[in-house]
Amino acid sequence: MSSTESSSRTADKSPRQQVDRLLVGLRWRRLEEPLGFIKVLQWLFAIFAFGSCGSYSGETGATVRCNNEAKDVSTILVSFGYPFRLNRVQYEMPLCDDESTSKTMHLMGDFSAPAEFFVTLGIFSFFYTIAALVLYLRFHNIYTENRRFPLVDFCVTVSFTFFWLVAAAAWGKGLTDVKGATRPSSLTAAMSVCHGEEAVCSAGATPSMGLANISVLFGFISFFLWAGNCWFVFKETPWHGQGQDQGQGAGQESAAEQGAVEKQ
């Protein structure tokens, strides 16, 4: 019994010891440096960006009142959200004639491309910043000794900077189109029953786009964070050291030339 208990205790301690060793090996002071602190901000705003865009849902609507006394006032409520394939969102348009009651309609437009690209970029940024933070905090010696890691980090940072600019601008334009397609006035304009004299249509529920607007803001903030981090990552690359060495070499040569002139 004692041998089995001791073996179980050692088995329980081994995962704990591994976790303790991993936490002890982390150098939390790296987060006080710009290279680590900005990565934390990139990680947070990536969550805010894809979370606010991917979780958005709204509702638009209108009311249709037929001039026919036999028909009651019909209220139309249309729910939509990410990934904003509005052309697949159905709603029932009431008809004021006696032969039929309603007709299936769809919203206009498909804006899934910029929305999905924005969310996908946020998810990739989230995972990359986690990997980069682990490398900075736990394996910083490998990062500084191996020249390939800073170069790869710099290239990836520049790529993410470009992609965030494209994604934020594209999603901002797509969101503007979503707002135009989901206005109650656009809903009534698309219904044929509202064009005649047989019915009176009025605007209903107006969608609240606050969360979607914030997602665009988070996208541009992420762009500025990645753009600002390019300089700090570049300082870790051999290219920055070569530039300083060349500058020092040129300064030494000019000083030697001036000394030779003074001696003459």
C-alpha positions as CSV (number, residue, x, y, z in Angstrom):
1,M,0.0,0.0,0.0
2,S,2.8,2.4,0.9
3,S,4.5,1.8,-2.5
4,T,1.3,2.5,-4.4
5,E,0.6,5.6,-2.4
6,S,4.1,6.9,-2.9
7,S,3.9,6.3,-6.6
8,S,0.5,8.1,-6.8
9,R,2.0,11.0,-4.9
10,T,4.9,11.3,-7.2
11,A,2.6,11.1,-10.2
12,D,0.5,13.9,-8.8
13,K,3.5,16.0,-8.0
14,S,5.2,15.6,-11.4
15,P,2.6,17.7,-13.4
16,R,2.6,20.3,-10.6
17,Q,6.4,20.4,-10.6
18,Q,6.4,20.9,-14.4
19,V,3.9,23.8,-14.1
20,D,5.9,25.3,-11.3
21,R,9.1,25.1,-13.3
22,L,7.3,26.7,-16.3
23,L,6.0,29.6,-14.2
24,V,9.3,30.1,-12.5
25,G,11.1,30.2,-15.8
26,L,8.9,33.1,-17.1
27,R,10.5,36.5,-16.9
28,W,7.6,38.7,-16.2
29,R,9.8,41.8,-16.3
30,R,9.9,41.5,-20.0
31,L,6.3,42.8,-20.0
32,E,7.6,46.1,-18.8
33,E,9.6,46.5,-22.0
34,P,7.9,47.9,-25.1
35,L,8.4,44.6,-27.0
36,G,6.4,42.6,-24.4
37,F,3.9,45.3,-23.3
38,I,2.7,46.0,-26.9
39,K,2.3,42.3,-27.5
40,V,-0.1,42.2,-24.5
41,L,-2.1,45.1,-26.0
42,Q,-2.1,43.4,-29.4
43,W,-3.5,40.3,-27.7
44,L,-6.2,42.1,-25.9
45,F,-7.4,44.2,-28.9
46,A,-7.4,41.2,-31.1
47,I,-9.9,39.6,-28.7
48,F,-12.0,42.8,-28.7
49,A,-11.9,43.1,-32.5
50,F,-13.0,39.6,-33.5
51,G,-15.3,39.3,-30.4
52,S,-17.3,42.5,-31.1
53,C,-17.6,41.7,-34.8
54,G,-18.3,38.0,-34.5
55,S,-20.9,38.3,-31.8
56,Y,-23.0,41.1,-33.4
57,S,-26.7,40.7,-34.0
58,G,-29.3,43.3,-34.9
59,E,-32.9,43.7,-35.8
60,T,-34.7,45.9,-38.3
61,G,-38.4,46.2,-39.1
62,A,-41.3,48.0,-40.6
63,T,-45.1,48.1,-40.3
64,V,-47.6,47.6,-43.1
65,R,-51.2,48.8,-42.7
66,C,-53.5,47.7,-45.5
67,N,-56.3,50.0,-46.6
68,N,-58.5,47.0,-46.7
69,E,-60.4,46.8,-43.4
70,A,-60.3,43.0,-43.4
71,K,-56.5,43.1,-43.0
72,D,-54.9,44.1,-39.7
73,V,-51.6,46.0,-39.2
74,S,-48.7,43.7,-39.9
75,T,-45.4,44.2,-38.1
76,I,-42.2,42.9,-39.8
77,L,-39.2,42.1,-37.7
78,V,-36.0,40.9,-39.4
79,S,-33.0,39.6,-37.4
80,F,-29.5,39.6,-38.9
81,G,-25.9,39.3,-37.7
82,Y,-22.5,37.9,-38.4
83,P,-21.4,36.9,-41.0
84,F,-23.8,39.4,-42.6
85,R,-25.1,37.3,-45.5
86,L,-28.1,39.4,-45.8
87,N,-29.3,37.8,-49.0
88,R,-30.0,34.7,-47.0
89,V,-32.1,36.4,-44.4
90,Q,-35.8,35.8,-45.0
91,Y,-38.9,37.7,-43.9
92,E,-42.5,37.7,-44.8
93,M,-44.0,40.6,-46.7
94,P,-47.8,40.9,-46.1
95,L,-50.1,41.2,-49.1
96,C,-53.2,43.3,-49.1
97,D,-55.2,41.3,-51.6
98,D,-57.7,38.7,-50.7
99,E,-56.0,35.9,-52.6
100,S,-52.8,35.5,-50.6
101,T,-51.6,36.5,-47.2
102,S,-47.8,37.0,-47.5
103,K,-44.7,36.6,-49.7
104,T,-41.2,35.5,-48.8
105,M,-38.6,38.2,-49.3
106,H,-34.9,38.5,-48.6
107,L,-32.6,41.4,-47.5
108,M,-30.2,42.8,-50.1
109,G,-26.5,42.2,-50.2
110,D,-23.8,39.8,-49.0
111,F,-21.1,41.4,-46.8
112,S,-19.6,38.2,-45.4
113,A,-16.2,38.6,-47.1
114,P,-14.9,41.7,-45.2
115,A,-16.5,40.5,-42.0
116,E,-15.0,37.0,-42.1
117,F,-11.6,38.4,-43.1
118,F,-11.7,40.8,-40.2
119,V,-12.6,38.1,-37.7
120,T,-10.1,35.6,-39.1
121,L,-7.3,38.1,-38.9
122,G,-8.2,38.8,-35.3
123,I,-8.1,35.1,-34.4
124,F,-4.7,34.6,-36.1
125,S,-3.4,37.7,-34.3
126,F,-4.6,36.3,-31.0
127,F,-2.7,33.0,-31.5
128,Y,0.4,34.6,-32.8
129,T,0.7,37.1,-29.9
130,I,0.3,34.2,-27.5
131,A,3.2,32.3,-29.2
132,A,5.3,35.4,-29.3
133,L,4.7,36.2,-25.6
134,V,5.7,32.6,-24.6
135,L,8.9,33.0,-26.7
136,Y,9.6,36.4,-25.1
137,L,8.9,35.4,-21.5
138,R,10.2,31.8,-21.4
139,F,12.7,31.5,-24.2
140,H,14.2,35.0,-24.5
141,N,17.7,33.7,-24.7
142,I,16.9,31.6,-27.8
143,Y,15.2,34.7,-29.3
144,T,18.2,36.9,-28.8
145,E,20.9,34.3,-29.8
146,N,19.2,33.0,-32.9
147,R,19.0,35.7,-35.6
148,R,16.2,34.0,-37.5
149,F,13.6,34.5,-34.8
150,P,13.8,38.3,-34.8
151,L,13.8,38.4,-38.6
152,V,10.7,36.1,-38.8
153,D,9.0,38.2,-36.0
154,F,9.7,41.4,-37.9
155,C,8.4,40.0,-41.2
156,V,5.3,38.7,-39.5
157,T,4.7,42.0,-37.7
158,V,4.9,44.0,-40.9
159,S,2.5,41.5,-42.6
160,F,0.0,41.8,-39.8
161,T,0.3,45.6,-39.9
162,F,-0.7,45.6,-43.6
163,F,-3.5,43.1,-43.1
164,W,-5.0,45.0,-40.2
165,L,-5.1,48.2,-42.3
166,V,-6.8,46.4,-45.1
167,A,-9.2,44.5,-42.8
168,A,-10.2,47.5,-40.8
169,A,-10.8,49.6,-43.9
170,A,-12.7,46.9,-45.8
171,W,-14.8,46.1,-42.8
172,G,-15.6,49.8,-42.2
173,K,-16.8,50.0,-45.8
174,G,-18.7,46.8,-45.5
175,L,-20.4,48.0,-42.3
176,T,-21.5,51.2,-44.1
177,D,-23.1,49.0,-46.7
178,V,-24.7,46.8,-44.0
179,K,-26.2,49.9,-42.4
180,G,-27.7,51.0,-45.7
181,A,-29.2,47.6,-46.5
182,T,-30.8,47.2,-43.0
183,R,-32.4,50.6,-42.6
184,P,-36.1,50.4,-42.2
185,S,-36.4,52.8,-45.2
186,S,-34.5,50.2,-47.3
187,L,-36.8,47.5,-46.1
188,T,-40.0,49.4,-47.1
189,A,-38.4,50.4,-50.4
190,A,-37.8,46.7,-51.3
191,M,-41.4,45.7,-50.6
192,S,-43.7,46.1,-53.6
193,V,-46.8,46.4,-51.4
194,C,-45.5,49.8,-50.1
195,H,-45.3,51.2,-53.7
196,G,-49.0,51.3,-54.3
197,E,-52.0,52.9,-52.8
198,E,-53.3,49.7,-51.2
199,A,-51.1,50.0,-48.1
200,V,-49.3,52.5,-45.9
201,C,-45.8,51.5,-44.7
202,S,-43.8,53.1,-41.9
203,A,-40.5,52.5,-40.4
204,G,-40.2,50.1,-37.5
205,A,-37.3,49.0,-35.3
206,T,-34.0,50.6,-36.2
207,P,-30.9,48.4,-35.7
208,S,-28.4,49.4,-33.1
209,M,-24.9,49.3,-34.7
210,G,-22.9,50.4,-31.7
211,L,-21.1,47.1,-31.2
212,A,-20.2,46.9,-34.9
213,N,-18.9,50.4,-34.9
214,I,-16.7,49.6,-32.0
215,S,-15.3,46.6,-33.9
216,V,-14.1,48.9,-36.6
217,L,-12.4,51.1,-34.0
218,F,-10.7,48.1,-32.5
219,G,-9.4,47.2,-35.9
220,F,-7.7,50.5,-36.5
221,I,-6.3,50.5,-33.0
222,S,-4.8,47.1,-33.7
223,F,-3.3,48.5,-36.9
224,F,-1.6,51.3,-35.0
225,L,-0.3,48.9,-32.3
226,W,1.2,46.6,-34.9
227,A,2.7,49.5,-36.9
228,G,4.2,50.9,-33.7
229,N,5.7,47.6,-32.7
230,C,7.5,47.3,-36.0
231,W,10.2,49.6,-34.8
232,F,10.8,47.7,-31.5
233,V,11.0,44.4,-33.3
234,F,13.3,45.9,-36.0
235,K,15.7,46.9,-33.2
236,E,16.1,43.2,-32.3
237,T,17.1,42.2,-35.9
238,P,20.6,42.0,-37.2
239,W,19.7,44.8,-39.7
240,H,19.5,47.3,-36.9
241,G,22.9,46.3,-35.6
242,Q,24.5,46.4,-39.0
243,G,23.3,50.0,-39.5
244,Q,24.8,51.0,-36.2
245,D,28.1,49.3,-37.0
246,Q,28.3,51.0,-40.4
247,G,27.6,54.4,-38.7
248,Q,30.3,53.8,-36.1
249,G,32.8,52.7,-38.8
250,A,32.1,55.8,-40.9
251,G,32.5,58.0,-37.8
252,Q,35.9,56.3,-37.0
253,E,37.1,56.8,-40.6
254,S,36.1,60.4,-40.6
255,A,37.9,61.0,-37.2
256,A,41.0,59.3,-38.6
257,E,41.0,61.5,-41.7
258,Q,40.6,64.6,-39.6
259,G,43.5,63.5,-37.4
260,A,45.7,62.9,-40.4
261,V,44.9,66.4,-41.8
262,E,45.7,68.0,-38.5
263,K,49.1,66.3,-38.3
264,Q,49.9,67.6,-41.8
